[in-house]
Every structure is written in structure tokens, then in C-alpha cells.
Amino acid sequence: MFYLDYAKQVGDRYILNFFADSEKDLKDVPTDKPYITRNGTNYGVPLETSVVTVVENGVRVNYVLQNGAYIAGGDVAPVVGKLEATENKTYLAKDDKLDGYSQVVVNVQPELQEKSVSANGEVVADEGYYGLSKVAVSVQPKLQEKSVTVNGAVAPDDGFQGLSKVTVNVAGKEEQEKTAALAMTEGDQVVTPDTGKVLSKVTITKPETLVATNVKKDVNIGGVVGTLEAKKEEQTKTVTINSNGSQDVTPDAGKVLSRVTITTNVPATPVEEETVELALAAGDQIVTPSAGKNFSKITITKPTELKPENIKKGVTIAGVVGTYEAVAG
């Protein structure tokens, strides 16, 4: 008969120490099969160096598990384990029922301090602390307020680390308003101010020919959806504007043509650029800058559908001459 004296876990297995009544009982002690107690605890297959101690006629003999068998007088390996030291003190293997430690991991965390500082200088931990775990710095720089009236870099004076406020009062350029007639044969149309001026407003004039009846059915040009299905006689004309003012363009007798009116005016202050998509379904399209600004440039994007095959033959929309012939009926 044999029984378990104690078990020492090594990794996920155990070194087991047994007592047996006689040498004959050694055959019952597991060597390559799991050892399971009567209460169901499974210690798995005993590790090499597990021991069976037999005491007969006052004689004590140790049998050590080596190479799958319990050998009398075999080498009894020391029972060692792993130590994780988390505080400063003396650790004794015997307190853990071990002969020694195979590995010692030191993980002692020092006592650290958190500090807040509001002035430049060296920051050290108070007495009783090993160091600083966190330092909150709230040093306020010396800042300056400045006013500028000309363009250029603005820097603080000597003795200041930066600027807390900058008041800008730079005189702007003369303002101007413009009305743009669409001319998109070559692509996007760019509207720019006269030399030395900026745009305060740009009005994009809707061509009189940009109506639903002049656009191929279901084609959308600048927000105008076409309804053209029947073929009509049309005429094309080219208008070039070389100076400020206004000019009326009318069709020849018996033909269809739109009229383009161009008006010029003037603007000032900070400038910005704008890219505009046509939206002329309700009439002329007015483009205005952001509050307090003028335009330095307006780009009018040519609609992808503004091409000859989508416009009634002979009709000109924004410089694009139509080639579409609808079936009469």
C-alpha cells in the first residue's frame, strides 16, 4: 500500500513524494500514468525525481523515479521553485517548502511622487520618495499684444516669449463687382479682377439660350434639365467682350439666339478664391465672398454635360454650339 506525502508543482506538472509499506508496493506507484487521488485530484504523470520512501524493519530506503522506474538509492533532486520578489525583505526557500530557487524575478516597485510646478527650475522628489511618477508643469510664458498695419512677419519684442493678441489693420485693395458671361468651350471659366483690384461680388449671367427647350431631354446643364425632343432651325454666334460696359446680342430674323449682358463695377479688403458650379435653373447665379472678404479669382466649373451632343443643333450655350437633332413628331 502507498500514499502521497506531498506534491511540488513544477510548471504544469508535479514532483510527487510517496510513502509505501514495502518494496512490493512500488509496482502500484504510477510512473507513466497520471496519479489521481481518491477525492479526484489529478496530479498527472509524476515528473522524474519523484520519490517513494519505504521503511521496513527500521530501515529507510528512498526509490527515485529515473528513466521510467523507481531506483533504490537514486539521486534525489532538490526541490526548487521560482520566486517573484515584490517587496524589499529576506526570502527563505524553506518557508515555501523548497530546497532552493531555480529563478528569482525581482519586481519591487519604488515609491514615487506626483508634483506640480509653476516656475522654471529643477524638480526633485521630496524626502521619503525614490523619484517622480508624474510632473505637471504649468509655467505661463510672458506674452505681448501687438498691432500691425503692414503685411509681413510679426514677432514679439525682446523679453517676451510670444504674442497673446495681434490686431491687424492693413488697408485693402479697391473693390470691384463683375458680371460673367459663360464661355466654356475650352473648359472651366476663370473670372479675375482688374489690375490692382479685388472682387467683392461676381454675377454669373445665365445665357438666355440655357433653357429646357434648348437642352437634350433629361440632360442637366447648370441645373437646367432639358426637354428638347423636336428639331428646330438654330443659329450660332460668337461674342467677344474686350472692355467694360454692356452689349446686346440678338438673333437674325427667324432664328433663335440668346442675349448676353456684361456689366462692370469695382471692390476692397482681404481676398479669397472660389470655384463655382453652375446652378442657373432659376436664372442668373450670384456668387458673393465670405463676410468681410473679396474675391481675387472666381473659377466657374464647366458642367460635364455641357457639350455639343447635349444641345439643340445650332444653339450656343456658354460658347458651346449644339449638334443634337431631335426626331420630329
N, C-alpha and C positions, 0 to 999 in steps of 0.2 A: 504494500500500500504506500502511496506517496501523496504529498500535499504541497501546495505553494507557500513558500515562506514570504517572498516579496518579489515585486516586479519593477524594473527600472526601464522607463521608456527612452529609446534612442531613435530619434526621427519618428517614423510612423510604426516602428516595431519595438519589441521588448527583449531585454535580457532577464531571464527568469531563474530564480533560485528556489530549488525544491528540497524537501527532506523526504527520505524514503526509509522504510522499516528495514529493508535488507537489499543486498545486491541483486536479488532476483527481481525486485520491483523495477529495476532500471528498464526492463523491456516494455513497461507500461508508460514510461515517461516519453512524451512526444519529442521527436527530433525533426521530422519533416512534415508534420501535420499541425494545424492550429490547436492551441491549448485553450479549451473553453471550460470555465468553472461551472459548478453546479447551479449557481444563480444566473448563468447565461453570459458572463463577461468573457468576451473573446479577445485573448492576447495575441492571436496569430501564431505563426510558426516561430518557435524560440530562436533568438539570434545565437550565432556562435559565441562561445564563452559562457553560455548559460550553465548553471551548476546544480548537481544533485548531491546532497550530503547524506551519507549513510553512516549510522552509528550502530555497530554490532559488537557485543561483548566488551563494551567500553572503548572500542577503537573507532575513531572518526576518520572517514575517508571521503575526499571530495572527488567527484566524477565531473569532468568538464566537457561540454559539447564541442567537439572538434571534428571537422570533416564528416558530419552527419552521425556521429556516435559519441556516447559519454565515455571518456577515457579516464581511468583512475589515475589520480596524481597529475592530471593535466595542468597546464598553465592557467591559473585563474586571473583573467584580465581585470584590471582595476575598473571600477565603475566611475565613469566620468560623464559630465554633462556640460551644457552651455550656460554661461552666466551673462545676464544683461544688467549691468550696474547703472542705476538711475539716480543714485544719490551718493554723497561722499560718506563712506563708512567702511568698516572692515567686513569682508565677506568670507565665511568659512565653509569649505566643501562639506564638512561633516554635518553642518546644520541642515544641508539638503540631502543627507544620507548618501553622499558621494565620496569617492576616494580623491577626486580632484576635478578640475575643469579642463575640458578639451579646447574651449574657446571662451574668451571674455570680451563682451561688447560693452564699451563704456559709453553711456548716453546720459551724462549728467548735465542738465541744463543750468546755466548760470542765472542768477537773479539780476534781471535787467530793469532799467528805469525809463519811464517816458518823461520827456521835458518839452517845455515851450519856451522859445526865445523871441525877443522883440528888438534886439540890438545886435549889431555885428560883433563878432569876437569868438573866442574858443568856448566850446561847450563840453563839459565833463560831467560824469555821473557823480552823485552825492556819495558820501561815505556809507559803506554797507552794501553798495551795488557794485557789480563786476563790469557794468558797461551800460550803454543806452540801447533800448529796443526801438525807440521812436523819438524823433526830434521834430517838433512842429515849429517852423520858422515863420514869423510874422514881422519882418523888418520892412518898414514903409520907406520907399525912396523919396527923395526931395524932388518935387515936380514943379514945373513952371507953366504959366499961362502966357500965350503969345498971340499977337495979331499980325497978319501979313496982308500986303496989298499988291504984291507982285508974284508971278509964278517962280517956282524954284524950290530947292530943298529947305526945310525948316528944321533947325536943330536947337536944343536948349543951350543956354549960356553956361559958362564955366560955373561949377558949384552945384549944378542941377543934374539929376540922373535921367530926366526925361521930361516930356510935356504932358500936362494934365488937361490942357484945353488949347485949341488953336482956332482963332477966329479969322476966316478968310474973306477978304473984301477986294477981290480982283475984278476990275472993270471988264465987262463982257463986250463982245463984238456987236455991231449993228444988226438988228433983226430984220428978217425978210420972210414974206409968205410967198408960196409958189403954187401954181396950178399945173398939174402934169397931164398932158395928153398921152394916152397909151401908145407906145411904139415898140412892139415886142417881136418884130420879125427876126431879130438876131438873138433873142433870149431875154433874160431879166433886164429891167429898165432901172437905171440909177438916176436919182434926182439929187443935184448938188446945188448949194447956194452960189451966188455971185462972189467974186473975189472980195475977201475981207468981210464977208457977212456970214450969218448963220441962219438956219431955217427955224422959224417959230411955228410954222404950220405948212403942210403940203396937202393940197386938194388933188386927188386923182379923179380926173374927169371921165365919167362913163361915156364911151362912144355912143352916139345916137344909134349906130348900127348894131350895138350889142343888145339886141332884144331877142326874145324867144323865137320869133318867126324867122330870124336870120341864122339860127344855130340848129345844127342837126338834132333831130328829136332825141331827147334823154341825155344829150351831152351837156355837161356843166362847165361853163366858162365864166370864171369870176363870180359865181353864184347865180348866174343866169342859166336856166335849164331850157334847152332848145325844144321847139315844137315843129320845126320845119320838115315838111313832108313833100310839098308841091314844088315844082321847078318854076322859077321866075327869072326874068331878064335882070341882070345886075350890071353895075359899072364899078370900076376901081379907079381911085385917085390917090395920089401921094401928096402929102402936105409936109413941108419942111418949115420949122419955126426957127428963125435965126436971131430974133431980137424980142425984147419985152413988148407987150401990147396984146391986142386981140385980133383974131382973123376968122372970118366966117367962110366955110366951105360948103357949097350947095351942089346937088347933083344936076346933071344935064336933064333937059326936058324928057320926061317919060322913063326916067331911070331912078334907081334908089341909091341914096348916099347919105351919110351922117354928117353932122356939123360939129366941128371941134373949136372950142373957145379957150384961149390961153390967156391968163391974166397974171401979171407980176406985181409984187409988193416988196416989203422989207421986214427983218427981225433983230436979238442980242441975249447975253448970259451964257451959262455952261451949255455945252453941246453934247449930243448923242447921235448915234447912227441907228437906223431902223430898217428892218426888212419887212415888207408888206405883201400879203397875199390878197389878190383881188377879191372883193365882195361887193359887186355892183348891181345885184339883183334889184335893190330899191332905188338906185340912181347913183349920183356921184359919191365917191368914197373919200371921206376926210380923215386925214391922219394927223394927229397932234402929238407933240412931245410930252414927256413926263413933266410934272409940276416944276416950274422954275427952270426949265431947260429948253434949248432949241435943238434943231436938227443940224448936224453937219453933213449928213448924207441920208437919203431915203432910197432903198432898193425895192423896186416893185417886182415881185416874183412872177415870171410868166407861167400861166396855168399850163399844165401838161396837155390839156385837151385843146389849147388854142393853136390849132394847126389847120392848114387849108382843107383837109378832108372832112373836117367837122363844121365848116362854114359854107353857107349857101354860095354857090358859084357866082363870082363877080362881086360879092360883098366883102368889104375890107373891115376887119375888126382889129384895132390896135396895130395896124400896119400889115396884118396877115390877110392875104387875099384868098377868099373861099374858092374851093373847086368842087364842092359837093352838089350833085344834081339829084334832086328827089324825083321819084316817079309820079307823074301827074295822075290824078284820079280821085 
